[in-house]
Amino acid sequence: MTGEGPILHADLDSFYASVEQRDDPRLRRRPVIVGGGVVLAASYEAKAYGVRTAMGGRQAKHLCPQAIVVPPRFTAYSDASKAVFRVFDDTTPLVEGISIDEAFLDVGGLAKIAGTPSAIAAKLRLAVAEQVGLPITVGVARTKFLAKVASRVAKPDGLLVVPHDGELAFLHPLPVEQLWGVGHVTAEKLHAHGIKIVGEVAAIGERTLIQILGQHAGRHLHALAHNQDPRRVVVGHRRRSIGSQRALGSKPRTWPELAAIVASLVDRVTRRLRGAHRVCRTVTLRMRFADYTRATRGTTLLHATADTEAILAAARTLLATSAPLIREQGLTLLGITLSNLDKTDSVQLALPFDGPDTTALDAALDTLRDRFGSTAITRAAMLRERPALEVPLLPD
């Protein structure tokens, strides 16, 4: 069977950097880095020198001294994303947004009116280029997993179709890092057993994988290595988390500074939480250290809430319990993520027996920030801070 799969994975190329190059002709075909202290995005011209997202700015400039560093413009990126998603919606009603710059599209029912999946993908790429002015890569396959792998292999600005009868021939020679869920630690475990390509993962069997990686990871990777992925494109996929992070650079931070940054992040994410009419049960503190390792600390609240002070109290506790690790390894990034979300009207909220009800205060602050901007009112502890480089975390 040589047919084409119905799933498209569309992924904008170096999104932030591409927007900057689109809007400033002087940056085109030149190495561009978005973000100073930490690299938020790099153009492919900069990536050719080894610059990567989340790399320290000093290291990035050492690798590519001629790179042009520009500050991020999140409003421009949001506008560009909305324009691209309008193209997606014009292509098919079955669109599942994954992040600000990528989505899955199901075009299986459009053969009679729009042609084959590869033809639809080609038209989509042309429409994004003409209407939004950005390069986009599309992978076409029978499963979501393989479509995403195809788009990754086809980058930048490419189109790759994996036919039904060529799925394993395409997948098995790829490095194990192409499998979802295989990060640095998992890859090292597989490499230690002489497993370096996906075909070797498929060949050793599920039981051996479970012995190496544990039950969940072993079964998961065994299925992916055989391109077993039953997930469908889900329209209106509800956000599972809301988060924000701030790059700190290499400058040492005092404890009051870290506490103030956490408070600023909580203010930001709780405002977004209430704007989405959600409440949360789980608060997670995300940290990255000077050696690029990461750690998380999380807690689950007794009652679902959107209250800033309740969530801030949990975040401060997480920060305090992480103090030894922070002092030992040096912090370069802090993030707050709210998860275990539910609709505001679907849970019974607890009465504020333990303190004053701050609902009215939260609502008043949200109104002020909506009307006059997010920096219209801020905490006193942040007044001596430089303007924060806070990045909205993408939905999981």
Contacts in CASP RR format, 6 or more apart in sequence:
PFRMAT RR
TARGET T0000
AUTHOR 0000-0000-0000
METHOD contacts of the structure
MODEL  1
MTGEGPILHADLDSFYASVEQRDDPRLRRRPVIVGGGVVLAASYEAKAYG
VRTAMGGRQAKHLCPQAIVVPPRFTAYSDASKAVFRVFDDTTPLVEGISI
DEAFLDVGGLAKIAGTPSAIAAKLRLAVAEQVGLPITVGVARTKFLAKVA
SRVAKPDGLLVVPHDGELAFLHPLPVEQLWGVGHVTAEKLHAHGIKIVGE
VAAIGERTLIQILGQHAGRHLHALAHNQDPRRVVVGHRRRSIGSQRALGS
KPRTWPELAAIVASLVDRVTRRLRGAHRVCRTVTLRMRFADYTRATRGTT
LLHATADTEAILAAARTLLATSAPLIREQGLTLLGITLSNLDKTDSVQLA
LPFDGPDTTALDAALDTLRDRFGSTAITRAAMLRERPALEVPLLPD
1 164 0 8 1.000
1 165 0 8 1.000
2 163 0 8 1.000
2 164 0 8 1.000
2 165 0 8 1.000
3 163 0 8 1.000
3 164 0 8 1.000
3 165 0 8 1.000
4 116 0 8 1.000
4 117 0 8 1.000
4 118 0 8 1.000
4 140 0 8 1.000
4 161 0 8 1.000
4 163 0 8 1.000
4 164 0 8 1.000
5 108 0 8 1.000
5 117 0 8 1.000
5 140 0 8 1.000
5 141 0 8 1.000
5 142 0 8 1.000
5 162 0 8 1.000
5 163 0 8 1.000
5 164 0 8 1.000
6 106 0 8 1.000
6 107 0 8 1.000
6 108 0 8 1.000
6 109 0 8 1.000
6 117 0 8 1.000
6 142 0 8 1.000
7 104 0 8 1.000
7 105 0 8 1.000
7 106 0 8 1.000
7 117 0 8 1.000
7 140 0 8 1.000
7 141 0 8 1.000
7 142 0 8 1.000
7 143 0 8 1.000
7 144 0 8 1.000
7 146 0 8 1.000
7 147 0 8 1.000
7 233 0 8 1.000
8 104 0 8 1.000
8 105 0 8 1.000
8 106 0 8 1.000
8 107 0 8 1.000
8 117 0 8 1.000
8 120 0 8 1.000
8 121 0 8 1.000
8 124 0 8 1.000
8 138 0 8 1.000
8 139 0 8 1.000
8 140 0 8 1.000
8 147 0 8 1.000
9 102 0 8 1.000
9 103 0 8 1.000
9 104 0 8 1.000
9 138 0 8 1.000
9 139 0 8 1.000
9 141 0 8 1.000
9 144 0 8 1.000
9 147 0 8 1.000
9 148 0 8 1.000
9 150 0 8 1.000
9 151 0 8 1.000
10 88 0 8 1.000
10 102 0 8 1.000
10 103 0 8 1.000
10 104 0 8 1.000
10 105 0 8 1.000
10 121 0 8 1.000
10 124 0 8 1.000
10 128 0 8 1.000
10 136 0 8 1.000
10 137 0 8 1.000
10 138 0 8 1.000
10 139 0 8 1.000
10 151 0 8 1.000
11 101 0 8 1.000
11 102 0 8 1.000
11 136 0 8 1.000
11 137 0 8 1.000
11 138 0 8 1.000
11 148 0 8 1.000
11 151 0 8 1.000
11 152 0 8 1.000
11 155 0 8 1.000
12 18 0 8 1.000
12 84 0 8 1.000
12 101 0 8 1.000
12 102 0 8 1.000
12 128 0 8 1.000
12 134 0 8 1.000
12 135 0 8 1.000
12 136 0 8 1.000
12 137 0 8 1.000
13 44 0 8 1.000
13 134 0 8 1.000
13 135 0 8 1.000
13 136 0 8 1.000
13 137 0 8 1.000
13 155 0 8 1.000
13 156 0 8 1.000
13 157 0 8 1.000
14 41 0 8 1.000
14 42 0 8 1.000
14 43 0 8 1.000
14 44 0 8 1.000
14 47 0 8 1.000
14 156 0 8 1.000
15 41 0 8 1.000
15 77 0 8 1.000
15 80 0 8 1.000
15 81 0 8 1.000
15 100 0 8 1.000
15 101 0 8 1.000
15 134 0 8 1.000
16 34 0 8 1.000
16 40 0 8 1.000
16 41 0 8 1.000
16 72 0 8 1.000
16 77 0 8 1.000
17 32 0 8 1.000
17 33 0 8 1.000
17 34 0 8 1.000
17 41 0 8 1.000
17 42 0 8 1.000
17 43 0 8 1.000
17 46 0 8 1.000
18 43 0 8 1.000
18 134 0 8 1.000
18 135 0 8 1.000
19 73 0 8 1.000
19 76 0 8 1.000
19 77 0 8 1.000
19 80 0 8 1.000
19 134 0 8 1.000
20 27 0 8 1.000
20 32 0 8 1.000
20 34 0 8 1.000
20 43 0 8 1.000
20 70 0 8 1.000
20 73 0 8 1.000
21 27 0 8 1.000
21 28 0 8 1.000
21 30 0 8 1.000
21 32 0 8 1.000
21 43 0 8 1.000
22 80 0 8 1.000
22 133 0 8 1.000
22 134 0 8 1.000
23 76 0 8 1.000
24 70 0 8 1.000
27 43 0 8 1.000
27 68 0 8 1.000
27 70 0 8 1.000
29 45 0 8 1.000
30 43 0 8 1.000
30 45 0 8 1.000
30 66 0 8 1.000
30 68 0 8 1.000
31 42 0 8 1.000
31 43 0 8 1.000
31 45 0 8 1.000
31 46 0 8 1.000
31 48 0 8 1.000
31 49 0 8 1.000
31 51 0 8 1.000
31 64 0 8 1.000
31 66 0 8 1.000
31 67 0 8 1.000
31 68 0 8 1.000
32 42 0 8 1.000
32 43 0 8 1.000
32 45 0 8 1.000
32 46 0 8 1.000
32 67 0 8 1.000
32 68 0 8 1.000
32 69 0 8 1.000
32 70 0 8 1.000
33 39 0 8 1.000
33 41 0 8 1.000
33 42 0 8 1.000
33 43 0 8 1.000
33 46 0 8 1.000
33 51 0 8 1.000
33 57 0 8 1.000
33 60 0 8 1.000
33 61 0 8 1.000
33 64 0 8 1.000
33 67 0 8 1.000
33 68 0 8 1.000
33 69 0 8 1.000
33 70 0 8 1.000
34 40 0 8 1.000
34 41 0 8 1.000
34 42 0 8 1.000
34 69 0 8 1.000
34 70 0 8 1.000
34 71 0 8 1.000
34 72 0 8 1.000
35 41 0 8 1.000
35 57 0 8 1.000
35 69 0 8 1.000
35 70 0 8 1.000
35 71 0 8 1.000
35 72 0 8 1.000
35 247 0 8 1.000
35 389 0 8 1.000
36 57 0 8 1.000
36 69 0 8 1.000
36 71 0 8 1.000
36 389 0 8 1.000
37 56 0 8 1.000
37 57 0 8 1.000
37 58 0 8 1.000
37 247 0 8 1.000
37 249 0 8 1.000
37 250 0 8 1.000
37 389 0 8 1.000
38 54 0 8 1.000
38 55 0 8 1.000
38 56 0 8 1.000
38 57 0 8 1.000
38 247 0 8 1.000
38 249 0 8 1.000
38 332 0 8 1.000
38 333 0 8 1.000
38 389 0 8 1.000
39 51 0 8 1.000
39 52 0 8 1.000
39 53 0 8 1.000
39 54 0 8 1.000
39 55 0 8 1.000
39 56 0 8 1.000
39 57 0 8 1.000
39 60 0 8 1.000
40 53 0 8 1.000
40 72 0 8 1.000
40 247 0 8 1.000
40 391 0 8 1.000
41 53 0 8 1.000
42 51 0 8 1.000
42 52 0 8 1.000
42 53 0 8 1.000
42 60 0 8 1.000
42 67 0 8 1.000
44 156 0 8 1.000
46 60 0 8 1.000
46 64 0 8 1.000
46 67 0 8 1.000
49 63 0 8 1.000
49 64 0 8 1.000
49 67 0 8 1.000
50 63 0 8 1.000
50 64 0 8 1.000
51 60 0 8 1.000
51 63 0 8 1.000
51 64 0 8 1.000
51 67 0 8 1.000
54 288 0 8 1.000
54 292 0 8 1.000
54 333 0 8 1.000
56 249 0 8 1.000
56 250 0 8 1.000
56 332 0 8 1.000
57 69 0 8 1.000
57 249 0 8 1.000
58 250 0 8 1.000
60 67 0 8 1.000
61 67 0 8 1.000
61 69 0 8 1.000
72 389 0 8 1.000
72 391 0 8 1.000
74 391 0 8 1.000
74 392 0 8 1.000
77 100 0 8 1.000
78 100 0 8 1.000
80 132 0 8 1.000
80 134 0 8 1.000
81 100 0 8 1.000
81 101 0 8 1.000
83 131 0 8 1.000
83 132 0 8 1.000
84 101 0 8 1.000
84 128 0 8 1.000
84 132 0 8 1.000
84 134 0 8 1.000
84 136 0 8 1.000
85 95 0 8 1.000
85 97 0 8 1.000
85 103 0 8 1.000
87 124 0 8 1.000
87 127 0 8 1.000
87 128 0 8 1.000
87 131 0 8 1.000
87 132 0 8 1.000
88 95 0 8 1.000
88 103 0 8 1.000
88 105 0 8 1.000
88 124 0 8 1.000
89 95 0 8 1.000
90 127 0 8 1.000
91 105 0 8 1.000
91 107 0 8 1.000
91 114 0 8 1.000
91 120 0 8 1.000
91 123 0 8 1.000
91 124 0 8 1.000
91 127 0 8 1.000
92 105 0 8 1.000
92 106 0 8 1.000
92 107 0 8 1.000
92 110 0 8 1.000
92 120 0 8 1.000
93 235 0 8 1.000
94 105 0 8 1.000
94 106 0 8 1.000
94 107 0 8 1.000
94 233 0 8 1.000
94 235 0 8 1.000
95 103 0 8 1.000
95 104 0 8 1.000
95 105 0 8 1.000
95 233 0 8 1.000
95 235 0 8 1.000
96 103 0 8 1.000
96 104 0 8 1.000
96 105 0 8 1.000
96 233 0 8 1.000
96 234 0 8 1.000
96 235 0 8 1.000
96 236 0 8 1.000
96 237 0 8 1.000
97 103 0 8 1.000
97 104 0 8 1.000
97 237 0 8 1.000
98 104 0 8 1.000
98 394 0 8 1.000
98 395 0 8 1.000
99 394 0 8 1.000
99 395 0 8 1.000
100 394 0 8 1.000
104 144 0 8 1.000
104 147 0 8 1.000
104 148 0 8 1.000
104 233 0 8 1.000
105 124 0 8 1.000
105 233 0 8 1.000
106 232 0 8 1.000
106 233 0 8 1.000
107 114 0 8 1.000
107 117 0 8 1.000
107 120 0 8 1.000
107 121 0 8 1.000
108 117 0 8 1.000
110 120 0 8 1.000
114 120 0 8 1.000
114 123 0 8 1.000
117 140 0 8 1.000
117 161 0 8 1.000
118 140 0 8 1.000
118 159 0 8 1.000
118 161 0 8 1.000
121 138 0 8 1.000
121 139 0 8 1.000
121 140 0 8 1.000
121 159 0 8 1.000
121 161 0 8 1.000
122 159 0 8 1.000
124 136 0 8 1.000
124 138 0 8 1.000
125 136 0 8 1.000
125 137 0 8 1.000
125 138 0 8 1.000
125 158 0 8 1.000
125 159 0 8 1.000
128 134 0 8 1.000
128 135 0 8 1.000
128 136 0 8 1.000
129 135 0 8 1.000
129 136 0 8 1.000
135 156 0 8 1.000
135 157 0 8 1.000
136 157 0 8 1.000
137 151 0 8 1.000
137 154 0 8 1.000
137 155 0 8 1.000
137 156 0 8 1.000
137 157 0 8 1.000
137 158 0 8 1.000
137 159 0 8 1.000
138 151 0 8 1.000
138 154 0 8 1.000
138 158 0 8 1.000
138 159 0 8 1.000
138 160 0 8 1.000
139 147 0 8 1.000
139 148 0 8 1.000
139 150 0 8 1.000
139 151 0 8 1.000
139 154 0 8 1.000
139 159 0 8 1.000
139 160 0 8 1.000
139 161 0 8 1.000
139 162 0 8 1.000
140 147 0 8 1.000
140 150 0 8 1.000
140 159 0 8 1.000
140 160 0 8 1.000
140 161 0 8 1.000
140 162 0 8 1.000
141 147 0 8 1.000
141 149 0 8 1.000
141 150 0 8 1.000
141 161 0 8 1.000
141 162 0 8 1.000
141 167 0 8 1.000
142 162 0 8 1.000
142 164 0 8 1.000
142 167 0 8 1.000
142 227 0 8 1.000
143 227 0 8 1.000
143 228 0 8 1.000
143 229 0 8 1.000
143 231 0 8 1.000
144 229 0 8 1.000
144 231 0 8 1.000
144 233 0 8 1.000
145 180 0 8 1.000
145 224 0 8 1.000
145 227 0 8 1.000
145 229 0 8 1.000
145 231 0 8 1.000
146 162 0 8 1.000
146 167 0 8 1.000
146 170 0 8 1.000
146 171 0 8 1.000
146 227 0 8 1.000
146 229 0 8 1.000
147 162 0 8 1.000
148 180 0 8 1.000
149 171 0 8 1.000
149 174 0 8 1.000
149 178 0 8 1.000
150 160 0 8 1.000
150 161 0 8 1.000
150 162 0 8 1.000
150 170 0 8 1.000
151 160 0 8 1.000
152 178 0 8 1.000
153 160 0 8 1.000
153 174 0 8 1.000
153 178 0 8 1.000
154 160 0 8 1.000
162 170 0 8 1.000
162 171 0 8 1.000
167 227 0 8 1.000
168 199 0 8 1.000
168 202 0 8 1.000
168 226 0 8 1.000
168 227 0 8 1.000
171 178 0 8 1.000
171 198 0 8 1.000
171 199 0 8 1.000
171 225 0 8 1.000
171 227 0 8 1.000
172 197 0 8 1.000
172 198 0 8 1.000
172 199 0 8 1.000
172 202 0 8 1.000
172 225 0 8 1.000
173 197 0 8 1.000
173 198 0 8 1.000
173 199 0 8 1.000
174 197 0 8 1.000
174 198 0 8 1.000
175 196 0 8 1.000
175 197 0 8 1.000
175 198 0 8 1.000
176 182 0 8 1.000
176 187 0 8 1.000
176 190 0 8 1.000
176 191 0 8 1.000
176 195 0 8 1.000
176 196 0 8 1.000
176 197 0 8 1.000
176 198 0 8 1.000
176 200 0 8 1.000
176 201 0 8 1.000
177 183 0 8 1.000
177 187 0 8 1.000
178 198 0 8 1.000
179 198 0 8 1.000
179 201 0 8 1.000
179 221 0 8 1.000
179 224 0 8 1.000
179 225 0 8 1.000
180 220 0 8 1.000
180 224 0 8 1.000
181 217 0 8 1.000
181 220 0 8 1.000
181 221 0 8 1.000
182 190 0 8 1.000
182 221 0 8 1.000
186 213 0 8 1.000
186 217 0 8 1.000
189 212 0 8 1.000
189 213 0 8 1.000
190 196 0 8 1.000
190 201 0 8 1.000
190 212 0 8 1.000
190 213 0 8 1.000
193 204 0 8 1.000
193 212 0 8 1.000
194 200 0 8 1.000
195 201 0 8 1.000
195 204 0 8 1.000
198 225 0 8 1.000
199 225 0 8 1.000
201 209 0 8 1.000
201 221 0 8 1.000
201 222 0 8 1.000
201 225 0 8 1.000
202 222 0 8 1.000
202 225 0 8 1.000
202 226 0 8 1.000
205 222 0 8 1.000
206 218 0 8 1.000
206 219 0 8 1.000
206 222 0 8 1.000
209 217 0 8 1.000
209 218 0 8 1.000
209 219 0 8 1.000
209 221 0 8 1.000
209 222 0 8 1.000
210 218 0 8 1.000
210 219 0 8 1.000
212 218 0 8 1.000
213 221 0 8 1.000
223 229 0 8 1.000
238 341 0 8 1.000
239 276 0 8 1.000
239 278 0 8 1.000
239 341 0 8 1.000
239 395 0 8 1.000
239 396 0 8 1.000
240 339 0 8 1.000
240 341 0 8 1.000
240 395 0 8 1.000
240 396 0 8 1.000
241 337 0 8 1.000
241 338 0 8 1.000
241 339 0 8 1.000
241 341 0 8 1.000
241 393 0 8 1.000
241 395 0 8 1.000
241 396 0 8 1.000
242 269 0 8 1.000
242 272 0 8 1.000
242 273 0 8 1.000
242 276 0 8 1.000
242 278 0 8 1.000
242 280 0 8 1.000
242 337 0 8 1.000
242 338 0 8 1.000
242 339 0 8 1.000
242 341 0 8 1.000
242 393 0 8 1.000
242 395 0 8 1.000
243 265 0 8 1.000
243 269 0 8 1.000
243 272 0 8 1.000
243 335 0 8 1.000
243 336 0 8 1.000
243 337 0 8 1.000
243 338 0 8 1.000
243 392 0 8 1.000
243 393 0 8 1.000
244 265 0 8 1.000
244 268 0 8 1.000
244 269 0 8 1.000
244 272 0 8 1.000
244 335 0 8 1.000
244 336 0 8 1.000
244 390 0 8 1.000
244 391 0 8 1.000
244 392 0 8 1.000
244 393 0 8 1.000
245 265 0 8 1.000
245 286 0 8 1.000
245 333 0 8 1.000
245 334 0 8 1.000
245 335 0 8 1.000
245 336 0 8 1.000
245 390 0 8 1.000
245 391 0 8 1.000
245 393 0 8 1.000
246 261 0 8 1.000
246 264 0 8 1.000
246 265 0 8 1.000
246 333 0 8 1.000
246 334 0 8 1.000
246 335 0 8 1.000
246 388 0 8 1.000
246 389 0 8 1.000
246 390 0 8 1.000
246 391 0 8 1.000
247 332 0 8 1.000
247 333 0 8 1.000
247 389 0 8 1.000
247 391 0 8 1.000
248 261 0 8 1.000
248 331 0 8 1.000
248 332 0 8 1.000
248 333 0 8 1.000
248 334 0 8 1.000
249 332 0 8 1.000
249 333 0 8 1.000
250 290 0 8 1.000
250 332 0 8 1.000
252 330 0 8 1.000
253 261 0 8 1.000
253 331 0 8 1.000
255 323 0 8 1.000
256 381 0 8 1.000
257 385 0 8 1.000
258 319 0 8 1.000
258 326 0 8 1.000
258 331 0 8 1.000
258 334 0 8 1.000
259 316 0 8 1.000
259 319 0 8 1.000
259 381 0 8 1.000
260 379 0 8 1.000
260 381 0 8 1.000
260 382 0 8 1.000
260 385 0 8 1.000
261 334 0 8 1.000
261 385 0 8 1.000
261 388 0 8 1.000
262 285 0 8 1.000
262 312 0 8 1.000
262 315 0 8 1.000
262 316 0 8 1.000
262 319 0 8 1.000
262 334 0 8 1.000
262 336 0 8 1.000
263 312 0 8 1.000
263 379 0 8 1.000
263 381 0 8 1.000
263 382 0 8 1.000
264 378 0 8 1.000
264 379 0 8 1.000
264 382 0 8 1.000
264 385 0 8 1.000
264 388 0 8 1.000
264 390 0 8 1.000
265 315 0 8 1.000
265 334 0 8 1.000
265 335 0 8 1.000
265 336 0 8 1.000
265 390 0 8 1.000
266 308 0 8 1.000
266 311 0 8 1.000
266 312 0 8 1.000
266 315 0 8 1.000
266 336 0 8 1.000
267 308 0 8 1.000
267 365 0 8 1.000
267 378 0 8 1.000
267 379 0 8 1.000
268 374 0 8 1.000
268 390 0 8 1.000
269 311 0 8 1.000
269 336 0 8 1.000
269 337 0 8 1.000
269 338 0 8 1.000
270 306 0 8 1.000
270 307 0 8 1.000
270 308 0 8 1.000
270 311 0 8 1.000
270 312 0 8 1.000
270 338 0 8 1.000
270 362 0 8 1.000
271 365 0 8 1.000
271 366 0 8 1.000
271 369 0 8 1.000
271 374 0 8 1.000
272 392 0 8 1.000
273 279 0 8 1.000
273 280 0 8 1.000
273 306 0 8 1.000
273 338 0 8 1.000
273 341 0 8 1.000
274 306 0 8 1.000
274 362 0 8 1.000
274 363 0 8 1.000
274 366 0 8 1.000
275 366 0 8 1.000
277 343 0 8 1.000
277 344 0 8 1.000
277 345 0 8 1.000
278 306 0 8 1.000
278 341 0 8 1.000
278 342 0 8 1.000
278 343 0 8 1.000
278 344 0 8 1.000
279 304 0 8 1.000
279 305 0 8 1.000
279 306 0 8 1.000
279 341 0 8 1.000
279 342 0 8 1.000
279 343 0 8 1.000
279 344 0 8 1.000
279 347 0 8 1.000
279 349 0 8 1.000
280 301 0 8 1.000
280 304 0 8 1.000
280 305 0 8 1.000
280 306 0 8 1.000
280 311 0 8 1.000
280 338 0 8 1.000
280 339 0 8 1.000
280 340 0 8 1.000
280 341 0 8 1.000
280 342 0 8 1.000
281 300 0 8 1.000
281 301 0 8 1.000
281 303 0 8 1.000
281 304 0 8 1.000
281 339 0 8 1.000
281 340 0 8 1.000
281 341 0 8 1.000
281 342 0 8 1.000
282 298 0 8 1.000
282 299 0 8 1.000
282 300 0 8 1.000
282 301 0 8 1.000
282 338 0 8 1.000
282 339 0 8 1.000
282 340 0 8 1.000
283 298 0 8 1.000
283 299 0 8 1.000
283 301 0 8 1.000
283 311 0 8 1.000
283 314 0 8 1.000
283 315 0 8 1.000
283 318 0 8 1.000
283 336 0 8 1.000
283 337 0 8 1.000
283 338 0 8 1.000
284 296 0 8 1.000
284 297 0 8 1.000
284 298 0 8 1.000
284 318 0 8 1.000
284 336 0 8 1.000
284 337 0 8 1.000
284 338 0 8 1.000
284 339 0 8 1.000
285 296 0 8 1.000
285 297 0 8 1.000
285 298 0 8 1.000
285 315 0 8 1.000
285 318 0 8 1.000
285 319 0 8 1.000
285 322 0 8 1.000
285 334 0 8 1.000
285 335 0 8 1.000
285 336 0 8 1.000
286 294 0 8 1.000
286 295 0 8 1.000
286 296 0 8 1.000
286 333 0 8 1.000
286 334 0 8 1.000
286 335 0 8 1.000
286 336 0 8 1.000
286 337 0 8 1.000
287 294 0 8 1.000
287 295 0 8 1.000
287 296 0 8 1.000
287 297 0 8 1.000
287 322 0 8 1.000
287 325 0 8 1.000
287 326 0 8 1.000
287 331 0 8 1.000
287 333 0 8 1.000
287 334 0 8 1.000
287 335 0 8 1.000
288 294 0 8 1.000
288 331 0 8 1.000
288 332 0 8 1.000
288 333 0 8 1.000
289 295 0 8 1.000
289 325 0 8 1.000
289 329 0 8 1.000
289 330 0 8 1.000
289 331 0 8 1.000
289 332 0 8 1.000
290 329 0 8 1.000
290 330 0 8 1.000
290 331 0 8 1.000
290 332 0 8 1.000
291 329 0 8 1.000
293 329 0 8 1.000
295 322 0 8 1.000
295 325 0 8 1.000
297 318 0 8 1.000
297 321 0 8 1.000
297 322 0 8 1.000
298 318 0 8 1.000
299 314 0 8 1.000
299 317 0 8 1.000
299 318 0 8 1.000
300 340 0 8 1.000
301 310 0 8 1.000
301 311 0 8 1.000
301 314 0 8 1.000
302 350 0 8 1.000
303 349 0 8 1.000
303 350 0 8 1.000
304 340 0 8 1.000
304 342 0 8 1.000
304 347 0 8 1.000
304 349 0 8 1.000
305 311 0 8 1.000
305 349 0 8 1.000
305 350 0 8 1.000
306 344 0 8 1.000
306 362 0 8 1.000
307 358 0 8 1.000
307 359 0 8 1.000
307 362 0 8 1.000
308 358 0 8 1.000
308 362 0 8 1.000
308 365 0 8 1.000
309 358 0 8 1.000
311 338 0 8 1.000
315 336 0 8 1.000
335 393 0 8 1.000
337 393 0 8 1.000
339 396 0 8 1.000
352 358 0 8 1.000
365 377 0 8 1.000
368 376 0 8 1.000
368 377 0 8 1.000
369 376 0 8 1.000
369 377 0 8 1.000
375 387 0 8 1.000
382 388 0 8 1.000
END
